[in-house]
Amino acid sequence: MAATKELLSSSFLVQRSSPISSTSSLLLLHRDHNKLCFSPTFAPLRPKNNNLNVKRAVRRPVAAVVSEKMVMSTAVERPVKFKVRASVTVKRKMKKDLKESFFDQLDAFTDKIGRNIVLELVSTDIDPRTKKPKLSNKAVLKDWSEKKNVKAERVVYTVEFIVDSGFGTPGAVLIANKHQMEFYLDSIVIEGFACGPVHFPCNSWVQSTKDHPNMRVFFTNKPYLPFETPPGLKALRDMELRELRGDGTGERKLADRVYDYATYNDLGNPDKGVDYVRPILGGEAMPYPRRCRTGRPPSDSDMTAERRVEDPMPIYVPRDEAFEEEKQEMLSSGAVKALLHNIVPSLVASFSPESHDFKGFHDIDNLFKDSLRLQQGLQDHLLKKLPLVGQIPQSSQALLLYDTPDILSKDKYAWLRDDEFGRQALAGINPVNIECLRVFPPVSKLDPAIYGPPESSIKEEHIIGHLNGMSVQEAIEEKKLFMLDFHDTYLPFVDRINTQDGRKAYATRTIFFLTPLGTLKPIAIELSLPAAAPKNSTRAKRVFTPPTDATTTWLWQLAKAHVCSNDAGVHQLVNHWLRTHACIEPFILGAHRQLSVLHPIFKLLKPHMRYTLEINALARQILINAGGVIESGFTPGPSCMEISAAYYRDHWRFDQEGLPADLIRRGMAVEDPTQPHGLKLSIEDYPYANDGLLLWTSMQKWVQSYVDRYYPNPATVQTDTELQSWYAESVHVGHADKRHESWWPKLTSPTELGSVLTTLIWLASAQHAALNFGQYPLGGYVPNRPPLMRRLVPVEGDPEFDHFRSDPHRFFLSAMPSLLQTTQFMTVIDTLSTHSKDEEYIGERRQTYTWTGDEEIVERFHEFAAEIKRIEGEIERRNTDPTLRNRCGAGVLPYELMAPSSGPGITCRGVPNSVSI
């Protein structure tokens, strides 16, 4: 009778519509291996009021005189039927166009006549008779039409399933959407089983059966390694992965969920003419990571180039990778703001060609404070010609303003100072290129037969007076000399750049001295051009040192501007785009293709893959394409992506992408087990490295504890077929051009797996944040970091030098981007630096308590989240420490790019989980 009590204590409901047969009336309910079934000999007494009454159950004799063996052989077990209820949460689209509204109403109507959303439960067990997974009945989502006008963002519907007592534990839900429109399924919670609520975190679009006839499968939140997969889920696990891989053929539709690889053969548009032809990135000729395949047909002019899909037409990414509504709204708002920001500069440029250049720094300042007053002398002239612009209401003129960049907020002239120039190498937008100088003079690795003598032109006499009495060798041995070296990255492309109208570049090297205060002081800048340049011309190698008079002060500022232009290009094309966007994409594609959502490693990686494929697709469409924003706004122009590819070919190594390995590679740290993070920094006050090591260590600890939970020994890593397939495919297909490199980490132990995963999570979160969200706050004031230079530094004796000497202020501004180039660039980095409202930051997860069914892992994640909060407090403390001169002081910006949290908008802080913008 204890079994009956247990039945009552659970929330099972006996199905009234299935009366117990006369044969089964001889049987008694009991529990066997957590399943409800019947047992012979005893039968329950029918209680009054149709309630089971345990106390009144009595033993009855069997009606026929038969042996006990006969009773056992003739009795037929009949499982009890009972109901369970599912709560299905659907995320509604809050803003719908006319077509979507029409189909929404149509679906509400047809739902009433049988065009429903149908669900079916799948057990983790196999039915011994059919040898297939046990299934519930097919049930319909209730109240769809009744709730069609509910205004909430998330709406909860109910489904009632009928299962029998031998069903076991639910492991999956099958869904068929018979409506016209897709819907976004947030989650499902099933209640009524003895194991308690069963959670299904879905976070996916469910397509109509007219587009995808097969039922969608959603798995429980309980993680399973491949060999642990319950029998009832094995076939579904394999089937789901096969569907996500596709067959590698055909053009992908926007509703598809197929993940596959392709080369970057869609950046050019040969159908528009020879100026839009670009080389294919990926392959032996120009190695590069792979991107998500779209399968579009070839262009008419070149069978090897994929046909372009130009903005604003949507470009394919697997449906669940697309931006959600709040993210789309942020980008749409950015597009409107961009239109307004650029309308007046465009009109000014078209009506007044002489105004293409800034006449003074006040013209740049006016972009931030005076809205339409871009050119005070031209405003009335412009408004007379364009009454529409003149009629913009005063309340709307704020929309034409640019936000004041942070670099101007504490000291308007900070960007002019040498100490700020050095500080930004450690705490600016691109703090990952500074390196310890180990050989003097610096030496190039380029072929001397093509590019000339490898030694730098910087000599001891150039710098000896700036070393506080030390010799060069002493300064090197004591790690007092550091360098920004863009020589080898740029020199192969300089001639091509300089033949373009309005674009001029050098290959630069800058040497810094580490002062006793821990700050960097620039002491020499080398501007190099190809060796074929004749001597004593504007194409000769030149070395600049700190100025001593008015003329050399302006020449020094121009030299620094060219260094910053090199830095801006390498930052955007290499460190930002290549290393955190493009190189991660193959690992994301491989994860979806080879790791089931049931796999614990997929559950770990999922938040760190959010939106990356979509933002990378948009980059191919409008940023890195031929004639796109990057080519238009940065000095290399059409050579931009070739510079990116050259770095990938010659320098990119996955084993050096983690923070400690990168710092050691650059000589910015050495291993030291006595230090808190196992490293001793060459510059103690290096904000990027100091804060980054806090985050890296916390990530490493969290990831390794997660890995150790599922992989107790090397054999478990080596025999995990999905895990090994993911890593092998990411390397051999996703990074096919580097697949034979010996430096790829092995994946043979839990420690090696933890290291690989920590590196990926670091790149997607903290590294990307450090390189992205300061773009507008620090680069929005273009003189601080000009992305494009239009003039070389004049040489005495040339005609340009006389112009420079007569008006150095105007010459300097004429070397900067034009008015229109400036505003277009500012508009783009404004959007790239903006956090959306739906951003998910490090230490945060969707469905915080139910993203995994492993309660121990949930607890460990909360410990990780608490550590992230502690790190945030430590960063705040550091930013108020006056001894840390690179992040605290008069006119000095705090370093917050590694501060984990942020509100929406441009904040110059915040570490999202993923490369999401």
N, C-alpha and C positions, 0 to 999 in steps of 0.2 A: 504493500500500500504506500510505501515511501515514494515509489515512482509516480503515483497519482498526485501526491503532495507536490512533487517537483514539477509536474505538469501544471498544477495550479499556480505555483509560484512564478513560473515563466509567463510571458505575455502572449502565449499561443492561444489562438481562437479556433475551436473545433468547427469545421465546416458543417453547418447545419444541413446544407442541401445534399449531403452524402450520408444517408442513414446507414448504420451498421447492419450488415446482412445477418441472416440467421446463423450462418456458419461462423461468422466472426463474433457472434454474441457469446460464444463459448470461450472467448479469449480475454486476456487481461493485459492492459497497458503496462509496459515496463520499459526502462532505458537500457539499451545495450550499445556500448561504445559511443555514447553521446547521440544515439539515434533513437527516436521513438518507434517502437514496433509492438507487436502483439505476442502473447505467450498463451499456450493452451492451459486447460484444466480449470482455471478460474475465470469467472465472468463478473463484471461489475453489476451490482444491483442498480436498477433504474431508480435514481433518486427522485424525490418530489421536486416540483418546480423546475424540472429539467436541469438541476445542478448536480454535479458529481459530489457525492457525500462519502468520504472515505470511511467514516465510522460505520456506515450501514452496509458496506460491502460484506457479503457472506459467501461461504463456500457452498456450491451446489453440486449435486451428483450429476454425472453424465447420463443423458437420457437413455442411450443404448448400452447394452452390456457388451462392451468390447474391451479388448486388452489396451493397456496404456500405449503399447507400441503401435496399435492400430490407430488410436487417436492422434498420436504424433505424426503418423504418416499421412493421414487424410486431412488434417487441419491445414487451412490456407491462410498465410499471413496477409493481412490487408492493412497497409499503412494508413494512419490517420491523416486526413487533409486539414490544413490550417492556413490562415491568412497571415501574410506579413505586409508591412506598409513601407513604401519608399517615399522619401521627400526629395523631390527633384528641383534643384535651383537653376533657373535659367536667367542669364544676364540679358537684359533688354537693350536694344539700341535706342538711345534717347532721342536722337535726331534722325528722321527718315525723310528720304526724298519722296516724290509723288508716286513713283513706281513701287517703292517699298511699302508705302502706306496702303496702296491698292491691294497688293498681295497679302499684306497683313490682315486686312479685312476679309479677303477671300479665304485665307486659311482659317480664320475664325468661323466662317460659315461652313466650309467643307469639313471642318473638324466634327461638326454636329452630325454629318451624314456619313461618317466612316473613314474620312481621309485623316487619320489620326497619327499621333506619334506612339509607336508600339514598342514596348520593352519586354525583355525576357531575361530571367535570371539563369545563370549558369553555375552549377556546383563545382567545387574543387574535386569532387569524386566522379568516378566512372560508373555508369549503370552496368552491372554485371551481365544483364541480358542483352543490351544493345551494343555494349562495348564503346559507348559514346558518353560524353558528359551528361549528367543529369540536368534536366531543364525544368523550369517552372512553366506554368501556362503563359501565353502571351497576353499582356495586359496593356491597357490604354492609359495614357497620361490624361488625368481628369482636369476639368475646369479651364481648358485652354480658351475656349470662346468666352466664358464668363469673365475671365481675367484679362481680356484683350485691352481694356482701357485702364488697367492699373498703371499708375505713373511711376512706381518704384523702379529703381535700376535693376534690382534683382527680385524675381517673382518665384515663389515656391509652389510647386504643383505636387499632387499626390498620385501614387500608383499603388494598387493592391494586387499582390501576387498570391496565387494558391500553390502551395508546395506540399509534398507529403512528408511524413515524419522521418523518412530515410534520405531526405534531400542532402543532408550534410551542411557544409559551410558555403555560402555564396562566394565565388571568386571573380565573377565577371558579370557584366550586364550587356546584353545585345540590344541595339536600338535601331529602329527603322523610322525615318522621318518621311511620312507620306504627304506632308504639306508642300506647298510650292517653294517656300523660302527656307533657307538655312536658319539655324538658330544656334546661339552660343550656350553650351551646356557647362555650367560652372561646377556643379558637384551633385552627387547622389548619396543619400544616407538611408540605409535599410535597417528597420527595427522590427523585432519580433523573433529573432533567433536567440537561442540560449547563450551564444557567445557574446551577446550584446550588440550595440550598433555597429554596422559594417559601413566603412567610408570608401567612397569612390571619388577622389579628386580628379575631375575630368578636364576642365579648362580647354575646351575644344569646340570648334564649329562642327555641327552635324548637318551634312548636306541632304538635300531632298533625294528620295529614291529615284526620281527622274534623272538626276545627274549621276548618282552613285547607287546602283540597285542593291548592293550588298549591305547587310546590317553592320553598323559600327559596333566595335567591341570596346568596352571600358573595363579596366581591371581594378580590383581592390587596391587599397593603399599598402597592403602588406608586401614587403620586398621578398623576392625569391631569387637566389642565384640559379643559373640554368638547371643544374642537377637537382635542385630542391623543388622545382616546379611541380605542383600537384598534378596528378594524372588528368584531371578534368580541364586543366588550362594549357597543357602542352601544345596541343594542336592550334589553339587560338593564339598562343604566344608566337609560334612560328608563322602562322598565317598573317598576323598583323605586321610583322617585320617584312614579309615578302611584299605586301601591298605598299609599304612605305618605300621600298627600294625601287619599285617599278621594274620595267623591262629595258630601260635605257633607250627607248625609241619614242618618236612622236613629239608633237608640240604640247607642252603642258598647258592645261586650262587653269584659270584663276582659282577654281574650286578644288583642284587636286591637292593631294597630300604627299606627293612623291619627292624624295630627296635623292639627288644624283649629282655627278660632277661634270664640269666642263672647263675649258680654258677661257681666258679673258679674250675672246674673239669678237666682242661686241662693243668695244670702246670707240672704234672708228666707225665712220659712215661713208664708205667709198662711193655710195650712190649720190652723195652731195658734192663730190669732186675730190681732186687730189689733195687738197688742203686738209681733208678730213680722213685721210687714210692713216691708220695707226697699226703698228706691228702687233701680232698676236702675243699676248703674255701667257707663257706656259708652254713648255716643250723644250727641245734641245737648243733651239736658236736663242730663246730668251726665257730662261727658267722663271717660274712663278708658281705660287700656290694655285689650287683649283677653286672655282666658285660654283655656285648652285646652277645646275643645268636647267635651261628653259626650253630647249628644243625648237627654237624658232627657225624658220627656213633661212637659207643663205641670202645675202644681198644680191641684187641683180648684177653688180659690177665685180664681185669677188666671191667665188664659191666657198672660200675658207672663212669669210667674215659673216657672222650672224646678223640678220636683219635687225635694225634698231627699233626699239619702241620708245618714242620720244615723249618726254613730259608734256602734258599731264596724263597721258595714257598709262594705265597701271602696268607694272612689270611683274612677272610671275615670281612668287615665292610660295612654298607650301602654305596652305591656307592658315594653319595655326601659328605661322611665324609672322603674320601681318600685324601691323599696329592695331591696338584696340582704340576705342572711340576717343578716350581722353588724349591719347598720344596724337591721334589724327587731328584733333581740335587744336592742340598746341602747334602743330606744323602748319595748319591752315591759318591760325592767327599770325604765325611768323611770316607766312606768304603775304598776307594783307599788309602787315607792318613793312615788309620788304618793298612792296609796291609803293606805299606812301613815302618810305624813306628815299626811294630812288627817283620818284617822279620829278621833284624839283631840281635835283642835280642834272637829270637828263634834259630837262627843259632849258636849264641855264646853259648847259653845254651846247645845245642845238641852236639857241638864239644868240649866243655870244661865244664864238670859237676862241676868242682871246682869253676866256675865263677857264680854260681847261686846267691850268695850273693854279695852285694856291698862291696868292700874292703875299700872304703873311700868315703867321701862326694863328692870328685871330680868326682867319677864315676857317681853320680846322676847329678852333674852339667853338665857333658859331654853329657847327653841326650839332653840338650838345646842348645849346642853351637858347638859341634864337629862332629855331624852327625855320620859317621861310627866309630868314635873313641870311642866307648863305653868302650872298655877295651884296653888301649894303648898297653899293652904287648901282647894282643891276636890278634890285628888287622892284622898284617902281616901274622901270622899263619892262620888266617881265610881266608884272601884274597888269599893265596897260594892254599888253598883247594877249594876255590870257585871263579874261575876267573871271572865268570859272575858278581858277586858283585863288584869285583875290577874294572870292566869295566864301572860301572855306571858313566856317564859324570859328570864333576864337577858341571855343571849347574843344574843337577837333584838332586845332593846330598842335596840341601836345602829341598827337599820333605821329607827327612828322619829326619829332625829336628823337635823337639817339640818346640812350642812357649814357651818363658820364662814366667812362671806364674807371675801374678802381685805381689804376696807375696814376690818375690825376687827383684822386680824392684826398691824399695826405700831403702830397708835395707836387704841385703842378709841373715843376722843372726837374723832378727826380730823374727822369729818363736821360737828361743831359749829363749826369754825373758819372764818372768812371766807376765809383764804388757801386752804383746801382747796376751798371753794365755787368760788373763781376757778380753781384748778388743774384741777378737773374739767371746766371749760369748754374747756380745752386738751388734756387727757389723760384724759378720762373716757369714759363710754359714748357720749356724743353730742358729739364735739368739732367738729362741722361746722356749728354755728349761730352761733358767735362771729363778729362782724364788726367792722370798724373803723368808728368813729363819724365820719361825714363832714359831718353837718348837726346843729346844735344850736339849739333842742331838736329831738328826733326828730319826724318827720312821718309820719302815717298815709297810706296810699294808698286807704283805704276812702272810700266816698261820704259826704261831710260832711252831705248832706241826710238821711241815714239814721243815721249814727253820730256826728254832732256834729263839732266843730272838730278838724281833723287834728293840731294841735300837741300834743305831749306836755305833761303838767303838771309835768315836771321842769324847774326853773328854775335859773339860774346860782347863786342863793343856796343851793340845796340841795347843790351840789357844790364850790363855790369853795374851801371850807376843806380839801378833800382832794386838792388838785392840786399840793402841794409848792411853793406860791408862784407857780404859773403861772396865767395867765388861761385861760378856757375856749377862746378862739380859739387861743392858743398851744398848748394841749394837743392840740387837733384838728390843727393844722398839723404838730406834731411826732409825730403818731400815738401819743398817749398814752392816748386814750379809746377804749374798745371796748364793745360792746353785745350782749346777748342780747335779741332783739326777737320776742316771740310775740304782739304786740298784734293785728296784722291777721289772724293765723291763728285766734285764739280768739274775738275780739270778736263776730263774727256768730253765734256759737253759745252765748254765755254765758247769755243768758236761758233758752234751752232746757235747758241743763245745770242751772241753779240752780232750776228748777221741779221737778226730780226729788228724791225723798227721799234724803237721805244723800249728796248730791253737790253740791259748791260749787266755783266756779271764778272766776278773774279772767282778763283779758287782761293779760299782764305785759310790762314792759320793765325791764332791769337794765343799769346803766352801771358799767363797771369802769375803774380807773386802772392803767396799767402802771407798776409801781414800778421804782426803779433796779436792783433785783435781778432784774428780768425776770419777776416774778410779777404776777398780776392781783388787785387789791383792789376788792371791790364798794363803790361809794360812793352809789348811789341805786337804789331799786326802786320802780317805779310799778305799782300794782294798779288796773286800769280795769274799769268796768262800763258798760253802754250809757248814752248821753247822757240818756235819759229818767229816769234815777235822780234822785230828789229830793236836794237838798243836805243835808249833815250827817247822812246816814243810812249804813247799812252798804253802800249801793250807790253811794256817791260815789267819784270818782277820788281816790286817795290816794298820797302819796309818802312813802317810808320812807328814812331815812339811818342810817348806822352808829350803834349805841346809845350812850347816855350814862349810863343807869341801869338798874336791875333791870327796870322795866316795859318800857322801850323795847328791852331785850335780848330779852325774850320776844316782843314784837311783831315785832322784826326777824327772829327765828327763824321765826315764822309766815309772814312775807312771803317769806323764802327758800324755805320749804316749798312755797308756791304757785308760785314760779318753777320749782322742781324738778318739780312736778306738770305744769306746762305743758311743760317740757323733756322729761319722760318721755313725754308724749302725742305731741309732735312727733317725737321720736326714733322711737317705735314705729310710728306711723301714716304718717309721711312719709318720714323718712330711711332707716329700716330696711325696712319693708314695701313702700312705694310705689317708692322709688328703686332698691333692690337686688333685690327679689323681683318685683313686678308689672311694672315697666317692662322687665325683661330677658326675661320670658316670651315676648313676641311675636317677639323675635329668635331664640329657641330654636325656636319652632314654625316660623318661616320657614326656618331652617337645615335642619331635617329635611325640609321640604316641597320645597325648591328646590335644595339643595346635595347632590349625590351623596356617598356615603361615599368615593368615589374623588377627590373634589375636595380639593385641598390646604388650602383654607380650612376645610372641614369638619373635616379632621384636626387643624388648629390649634385649633379651637373645641371639639372634642368633650369634653375633660376639664373644660372650664369650663361645661358644660351638665348635668353629672351630678347627678341627684336633684332638680333645681330644680322640674320640673313636679310631681313627687310631693309635695314639701314645700309647694308652693303649693296643691295640691289639698287637702292636709290642713288647711292654714290656712283655706280656704273652709269646710271641714267643721266645725272645732272652735275656731278662733281668731277669725276676723274675721266670723263669721256672727252673725245676730241672737241675742242671749242668750249668745254665746260668751265665751271667756276674755277677749278684749280689751275687749268691752263691759262685762263684769262687773268687770274689774280696773282700768280706767282712768276718770278723771273724766268724759270726755265721754259715756260710756255709749252709747246708741243713735245718737248723732251721730258716733261715731268715724270710720266710713268716709266720711261726708260731708265731714269735715275733710280726709281724705286726698284725696278727689276734688277739693275746692276748691283744694288746693295744685297738683294736676296741671293743673287748668284754668288757673290764674293764674300759675304760676311754673315748672313743669317745662320744661326745655329740654335736649335731648340734647347740644347743643354745649357746654353748661356743666357736664356731668356728669364730665368728666375732672378729675383733681386740680388741675393748674395753672390751668385755666379757672375752677374753683370757688373756688380761693384768691384769684384776681384779682377775681372777681365780688364776693366778700365784703370786699375791701380788705385781705385778710390777706397779700397779696404783690403785687409789681410785677415786670414783666419786667426782667431785668438779665443781659445775656449774660456778664458777668464772673463770675457766680456759678456754682458747679458744676452746678446743675440749671437754670440760666437764669432763676431767680427770686430775688428778695430778699424775705425774710419780714418782715412788720411786727413780729412778735414773734420774736426769734431762737430762744428756747427754747419752741417749739411742738411738743411731741412727736409728735402726730398728723401734722403736716405734715412735720416733719424726717424721720421714718422712712418716711412715705408717699412722699416724693419719691425716696428710695432705691429703693423697690420700683417706683414708676412709671417711673423712668428705665431700670431694668433690663428691665422689661416692654416699654417702648417700643423699646429697642434690639433685643431678641429678636424682637418682632413685625415691626418694619420690615425686619430682615434676612431674615426668613421671607418676607415679601411680595415683597421685591426679588428673591428667588430665582426666583419664578414670573412676576413682572410687571416686565419690564425697561423698559417705557415706558407712557405713558398709554393708548395704543391697546389694549394687552393687557387692561387693566382694563375699558375701555369696551366691548370686544367679547366679554367673558366673559358668556355668556347666563345661566348659573346664578347667578353672583355678582350680576349686576344684578337678576335676578328675586328673589333673597333679600332684598336691601336694599330694593327697591321694595315688596315684599309686607310686610316687617316694618314699614315706615313707613305705607304706604297702607291696609293692612288691620289689622295689629297695633296701630298707633297711629292708627287712622282718624280720630279726633277732632282730631288735630293734623297731619294729612297736608298741609294747605295752608300750614303755617308756613314762613316764608322762612329760618329759622335752621337747618333740617336741613342737615347737611354734604352736599356733593356726593360722588359716587363716580366721579371721572373720572381719578384718577391714583394711582400706588402710594403716595404720601405721604398722600393723603386716606384711602385704604383702610387704611393702617397706623394712622392716627389713630382711625378708627372702631373697629377691632378692639382697639386698646389700651384704649380707653374701656370697651368691653364686658368685657374680661378684668379690668380694674381693678375695675369694679363687682362682678363675680361673685366676685372673690377678696379682695383687700386691703380694699376699701371695706366689703364685707359683714362681713369678719372684725372690722374695727375697731368696727363697730356692733353686733355680735352677741355675741361670746364674753366680753365683760365684763359681761353683764347680771346674772348671779348674783353674781360676785365683787364688783361695785360696787353693784348694786341689790338684792341679797339682804337687806341690812339696810335695811328699808323707811324708817326715818327719814332716811336719807341721800338717798333719791330716792323720795318717796311717789308712786306712780302715781295715787293717788286721794285727794282731799281731801274731808272731810265738813263742814267749817265755814269760814265766812268769818272774816276777821280782825275782832275786836270793835272797836267804836267807843265811845269814852268817852261815858257818858250812857245807853247801852243796857243792858238787864238782863244781857245776856251778858258785858258788860265787868266787872261785879262778880264774876261767877263766875270769869272769867279771872284777875282780880287776886287773888282769894282762894286760887286753886290753879292757877297757870299751868302747872305740870308736867302735871296731869291734863287741863287744857284742851287743851294741845298734843297729848297722846296721843289725846284724843277727836276731834281733827281729822284724825288719821291713819286709815288703813284699820283695820277691826275685826280681831279675832283671826282669824276665818275668812277674811276677804278677804285678809289678809296671807299666811296659809299657802297659800291657793290660788294667789296670785300667785307666791310663792316656788317652789312646785312647778313651775309652768310655766316660769319663767325658768331653773330648775335644768336642765330638759331642753333648753331652747334653747341653753344655754351649754356643753353636753356634746359633746365630740368622740367619735365612734365609732371602733372599732378599725380599720375599713376606710377611714378618711379618707385622701384623697390631697391632699397639700399642694403649694403652689407650688414648681415645680422638680422635681416628681415626675410620672411618667406610668406607666400600665400598659404592659406589654411594652416596657420602656425602650428596647430596641435595635431593636425590630421594629414599632413603631406606624406607622412610615412606611418605605417602601422607598428613600427618598432618603437616602443615607449622609451627604451633606454637611449636610443638615438635622439628622440625628441628632447629628452632631458639634457643630453650633451650639447645639443644645438642651443638651448637656452643658456647654458654656461658660456658658449661662444658669443652669443648676443650680449651677455653681461660684460664679457671682456671687451667687446667693441665699444660699449658705453664707457668703460674705464679708459680706454685709449682716447676717446674723444675728450674726456676731461684732462688727460695728460697733454694733449695737443694744445688745448686752451691755456693750460699752465705755461707751457713752453713759449707761447706767443706773447706772454707778458713778462718773460724773464729778460731783464735788461742786459744780462751778460751774453745773450744770444743775438749778436749784432745783425745776423742775416734774416732775422724775423721780428726784431723788436728795436725800436729807436725812433728818433724824430724823422718823420716823413717816410718811415719804413712800413711796408705792408706786412701784416701777419701772414704766415704760410698756413693756409687752410684747405689746400687742395686735397689733402689726405684726411681731413675731418670727415668722419663717416656719414653724418646726417646732413640733410638740407631740406629747405622748403622748395616749392616750385619757383621757376624763373631763373634769372642769372644771379648766382650767389657766390661764385668762385670757391665753392666747397661742395662736399657730398661725394660719396663713393657708391654709385649704383652697383648692383650685383653683376650687371652685364654691359657689353658694348651696345648701348641702346640708342645712341645718337651719334 
